[in-house]
Amino acid sequence: MPKRKANSAPKKPLHIAQILIARTIIAVGIIFLILFIVGTGLGRMLRSLDYFKVKEIMLNEAKNVDLSYLKGENIFALDLPKESGYILEQYPVYRNVILVRIPPDRIFAYFIKRRPIALVKLYRTFSVDQDMVLFGFLEQEPYPDLPLIGGLETKIFGPKAGKKYSNIKELSFAVNTLKAFRFNRVLRFYKIKKIDVANLDNASVLVQLPIKEAPAGAKAPEVPAWIEIKLGEAGIKDKVGVLATLLLQAKNDLPKIKYIDLRFKDPIIKLKESNVK
């Protein structure tokens, strides 16, 4: 009989705590497996019942949207994020759509409209929002008072509604100019009629002067007064600040001004011919 080696020691029995931990892990694993099997089976059952097929689709305000293709689909089988993306492709006038399940057989669709800040003249007129996404506008909601961005006909080819065009520097300039006017406490009261960005070095803005209330008995002006502001491309924020100061200083003589040129270091104010002596 072979002798036991002197340096070998008898194996120690497993500690009771270790045994309990091992048994607990096994038990938990079995429970999760059972829950998975039951859940999978329950999910398949819910997807097969006619009781959970979509019968009604509720919309918050998008009355022009047709989502009838969702009817008859199982409410639990629908991939709602995927469906939202598909709907936005079909209706780019909306910035987002949130689909919510309302068991047993209804879907609620919450639409969020894009808010146009200007019109863009291309082969047809598009709207554009502050994110520089082009889109059409609803027939019942035209926006004739929005400023028109011109000069992009040779910059954007094959425009697609719902696509973001922030890479077009001319469009980016126009949108940033609109934002600068809106956030300036003086210029936000001046309406922009048109922004010409055909050549950024000569980019200009056509601004309507605020219409003052006519004195009692006097005839109000029928035609609003406009001033052309030549901006150029660089330093738009600083130029907007300078423009606000100039308009405040010359507020009583604004109808006499033909244009203000801010492309150079010193502003240039050009008067109308009838006001030049």
C-alpha positions as CSV (number, residue, x, y, z in Angstrom):
1,M,0.0,0.0,0.0
2,P,1.5,3.3,-1.1
3,K,2.3,5.7,1.7
4,R,0.6,9.2,1.8
5,K,3.0,12.0,1.0
6,A,4.1,13.9,4.0
7,N,3.3,17.3,2.5
8,S,-0.3,16.4,1.5
9,A,-3.1,17.5,3.8
10,P,-6.7,16.1,4.0
11,K,-9.3,18.2,2.1
12,K,-11.3,20.5,4.3
13,P,-15.0,20.2,4.1
14,L,-17.0,23.1,2.5
15,H,-18.1,25.7,4.9
16,I,-21.8,25.7,5.6
17,A,-22.2,29.3,4.4
18,Q,-20.6,28.5,1.1
19,I,-23.1,25.6,0.6
20,L,-26.0,27.9,1.4
21,I,-24.8,30.6,-1.1
22,A,-24.4,28.0,-3.8
23,R,-27.9,26.6,-3.2
24,T,-29.4,30.2,-3.2
25,I,-27.7,31.0,-6.5
26,I,-29.1,27.8,-8.1
27,A,-32.6,28.5,-6.7
28,V,-32.6,32.1,-8.0
29,G,-31.4,30.9,-11.4
30,I,-34.3,28.4,-11.5
31,I,-36.8,31.0,-10.5
32,F,-35.6,33.4,-13.2
33,L,-35.7,30.6,-15.8
34,I,-39.3,29.8,-14.8
35,L,-40.3,33.5,-15.0
36,F,-38.7,33.8,-18.4
37,I,-40.5,30.7,-19.7
38,V,-43.8,32.0,-18.2
39,G,-43.3,35.5,-19.5
40,T,-42.4,34.3,-23.0
41,G,-45.5,32.1,-23.1
42,L,-47.7,34.9,-21.7
43,G,-46.3,37.4,-24.3
44,R,-47.0,34.9,-27.2
45,M,-50.5,34.4,-25.8
46,L,-51.2,38.2,-25.6
47,R,-49.9,38.6,-29.2
48,S,-52.3,36.0,-30.5
49,L,-55.5,37.2,-28.9
50,D,-58.0,39.3,-31.0
51,Y,-58.9,41.1,-27.8
52,F,-55.6,43.1,-28.0
53,K,-55.8,44.0,-31.7
54,V,-55.9,47.8,-32.3
55,K,-59.4,49.0,-32.9
56,E,-59.1,52.8,-32.2
57,I,-56.3,55.4,-32.7
58,M,-56.6,58.7,-30.9
59,L,-54.8,61.8,-32.1
60,N,-54.1,64.9,-30.0
61,E,-54.6,67.4,-32.9
62,A,-53.1,66.0,-36.2
63,K,-56.4,65.6,-38.0
64,N,-54.7,65.4,-41.3
65,V,-52.7,62.2,-40.4
66,D,-53.9,58.8,-41.4
67,L,-52.8,56.0,-39.0
68,S,-55.5,53.5,-40.0
69,Y,-52.8,51.1,-41.1
70,L,-52.2,50.3,-37.4
71,K,-55.7,49.0,-36.9
72,G,-55.8,45.2,-36.7
73,E,-52.3,45.0,-35.4
74,N,-51.7,43.5,-31.9
75,I,-51.1,46.3,-29.5
76,F,-48.2,44.4,-27.8
77,A,-46.6,43.4,-31.0
78,L,-46.1,46.9,-32.4
79,D,-42.6,48.4,-32.2
80,L,-43.7,51.9,-31.2
81,P,-40.3,53.7,-31.6
82,K,-40.0,52.2,-35.1
83,E,-43.6,53.2,-36.0
84,S,-42.9,56.8,-34.8
85,G,-39.9,57.1,-37.1
86,Y,-41.9,55.8,-40.0
87,I,-44.8,58.3,-39.3
88,L,-42.3,61.2,-39.1
89,E,-40.9,60.3,-42.5
90,Q,-44.4,60.5,-43.9
91,Y,-45.3,63.8,-42.1
92,P,-42.2,65.9,-41.7
93,V,-44.2,68.9,-40.7
94,Y,-44.1,67.3,-37.2
95,R,-41.0,67.4,-35.1
96,N,-41.9,64.4,-33.0
97,V,-44.7,61.8,-32.4
98,I,-45.2,59.8,-29.3
99,L,-47.2,56.6,-29.4
100,V,-48.7,55.2,-26.3
101,R,-50.4,51.9,-25.7
102,I,-53.8,52.0,-24.0
103,P,-54.8,48.4,-23.4
104,P,-56.7,46.5,-24.5
105,D,-57.2,47.9,-28.0
106,R,-56.3,51.6,-28.4
107,I,-53.2,53.7,-29.4
108,F,-52.8,57.3,-28.5
109,A,-50.6,59.4,-30.8
110,Y,-49.3,62.7,-29.6
111,F,-47.9,64.9,-32.4
112,I,-45.6,67.9,-31.8
113,K,-45.5,70.4,-34.7
114,R,-42.4,72.0,-36.0
115,R,-42.5,75.8,-35.5
116,P,-41.4,77.6,-38.7
117,I,-39.3,80.7,-38.3
118,A,-38.9,81.6,-42.0
119,L,-39.8,80.5,-45.5
120,V,-37.2,79.3,-47.9
121,K,-37.6,80.0,-51.6
122,L,-36.3,77.0,-53.7
123,Y,-38.1,75.3,-56.6
124,R,-41.1,75.7,-54.3
125,T,-41.5,77.4,-51.0
126,F,-40.5,75.4,-47.9
127,S,-40.7,76.3,-44.2
128,V,-37.6,76.1,-42.0
129,D,-37.4,75.8,-38.2
130,Q,-34.7,76.8,-35.8
131,D,-32.9,73.4,-36.2
132,M,-32.6,74.2,-40.0
133,V,-35.0,71.4,-41.0
134,L,-37.0,72.0,-44.2
135,F,-40.6,71.1,-44.3
136,G,-43.9,72.1,-45.9
137,F,-46.7,73.8,-44.1
138,L,-50.3,72.7,-43.7
139,E,-52.6,74.2,-46.2
140,Q,-54.9,75.5,-43.5
141,E,-52.0,77.1,-41.7
142,P,-50.0,79.3,-44.2
143,Y,-47.5,81.7,-42.7
144,P,-47.5,84.8,-45.0
145,D,-45.9,87.0,-42.3
146,L,-42.8,84.9,-42.0
147,P,-39.5,86.3,-43.4
148,L,-38.4,84.9,-46.7
149,I,-34.9,83.6,-47.1
150,G,-33.7,84.1,-50.7
151,G,-30.5,83.1,-52.6
152,L,-30.4,79.4,-51.8
153,E,-31.5,78.2,-55.2
154,T,-28.0,77.2,-56.1
155,K,-27.0,76.1,-52.6
156,I,-29.6,73.4,-51.9
157,F,-30.2,70.8,-54.7
158,G,-33.1,68.3,-54.5
159,P,-34.4,69.6,-51.2
160,K,-36.1,66.9,-49.1
161,A,-38.8,67.7,-46.5
162,G,-37.8,66.6,-43.1
163,K,-34.1,66.8,-43.8
164,K,-31.7,69.0,-41.7
165,Y,-29.6,71.4,-43.7
166,S,-27.3,72.8,-41.0
167,N,-24.3,72.1,-43.2
168,I,-25.4,74.9,-45.7
169,K,-23.6,77.9,-44.3
170,E,-25.9,80.4,-46.1
171,L,-29.0,78.9,-44.4
172,S,-27.1,78.7,-41.1
173,F,-26.3,82.4,-41.4
174,A,-30.0,83.3,-42.1
175,V,-31.3,81.3,-39.2
176,N,-28.7,82.7,-36.8
177,T,-29.5,86.2,-38.0
178,L,-33.2,85.7,-37.2
179,K,-32.3,84.3,-33.8
180,A,-30.0,87.3,-33.1
181,F,-32.9,89.8,-34.0
182,R,-35.4,87.8,-31.9
183,F,-33.2,87.9,-28.7
184,N,-32.2,91.5,-29.0
185,R,-34.5,93.7,-26.8
186,V,-34.6,96.4,-29.5
187,L,-34.6,94.5,-32.8
188,R,-37.3,92.0,-31.7
189,F,-39.8,94.8,-32.5
190,Y,-38.6,95.1,-36.1
191,K,-40.1,92.7,-38.6
192,I,-37.8,91.1,-41.1
193,K,-39.3,90.8,-44.5
194,K,-36.4,89.1,-46.4
195,I,-32.9,87.9,-45.9
196,D,-30.7,87.7,-49.0
197,V,-27.9,85.1,-48.7
198,A,-27.0,84.6,-52.3
199,N,-23.6,86.1,-51.6
200,L,-22.6,86.1,-47.9
201,D,-20.1,88.9,-48.4
202,N,-23.1,91.1,-49.4
203,A,-25.7,89.4,-47.2
204,S,-28.5,91.8,-46.4
205,V,-31.8,92.0,-44.3
206,L,-34.9,94.0,-45.3
207,V,-36.4,95.3,-42.1
208,Q,-39.8,96.9,-41.6
209,L,-39.9,99.9,-39.2
210,P,-42.4,99.7,-36.3
211,I,-45.7,101.3,-37.3
212,K,-46.5,104.1,-34.9
213,E,-50.1,104.8,-33.9
214,A,-51.5,107.7,-35.8
215,P,-52.7,110.7,-33.8
216,A,-56.5,111.1,-33.4
217,G,-58.0,112.2,-36.7
218,A,-54.8,111.5,-38.7
219,K,-54.6,108.9,-41.4
220,A,-52.5,105.9,-40.6
221,P,-49.7,105.1,-43.1
222,E,-50.9,102.6,-45.6
223,V,-47.5,101.4,-46.8
224,P,-44.9,100.3,-44.1
225,A,-41.4,101.8,-44.3
226,W,-38.5,99.4,-45.0
227,I,-34.8,99.7,-44.4
228,E,-32.1,97.5,-46.0
229,I,-29.4,96.4,-43.6
230,K,-26.2,95.2,-45.3
231,L,-24.5,92.8,-42.9
232,G,-21.9,90.7,-44.6
233,E,-21.0,87.3,-43.2
234,A,-18.7,87.9,-40.2
235,G,-19.4,89.0,-36.7
236,I,-23.2,88.9,-36.9
237,K,-23.8,89.2,-33.1
238,D,-21.6,92.3,-32.8
239,K,-23.3,93.8,-35.9
240,V,-26.7,93.2,-34.5
241,G,-25.7,95.1,-31.3
242,V,-24.4,98.0,-33.4
243,L,-27.6,98.0,-35.4
244,A,-29.7,98.2,-32.3
245,T,-27.8,101.2,-31.1
246,L,-28.0,103.0,-34.5
247,L,-31.8,102.4,-34.7
248,L,-32.3,103.8,-31.2
249,Q,-30.2,106.9,-31.9
250,A,-31.9,107.6,-35.2
251,K,-35.4,106.5,-34.3
252,N,-37.0,109.9,-35.3
253,D,-35.2,109.8,-38.7
254,L,-35.6,106.2,-39.7
255,P,-38.1,106.8,-42.6
256,K,-35.4,108.9,-44.3
257,I,-32.8,106.1,-44.3
258,K,-32.5,103.9,-47.5
259,Y,-29.9,101.5,-46.1
260,I,-27.4,100.9,-43.3
261,D,-24.2,99.2,-44.2
262,L,-22.4,97.3,-41.4
263,R,-19.9,95.4,-43.6
264,F,-17.1,97.7,-42.7
265,K,-15.4,99.0,-39.5
266,D,-17.5,102.2,-39.5
267,P,-21.2,101.9,-40.2
268,I,-22.5,103.7,-43.3
269,I,-25.9,105.3,-43.4
270,K,-27.4,106.1,-46.8
271,L,-30.3,108.5,-47.0
272,K,-33.1,108.4,-49.5
273,E,-32.6,110.7,-52.5
274,S,-35.4,113.0,-51.4
275,N,-33.6,113.5,-48.1
276,V,-30.2,114.3,-49.5
277,K,-29.4,117.9,-49.8
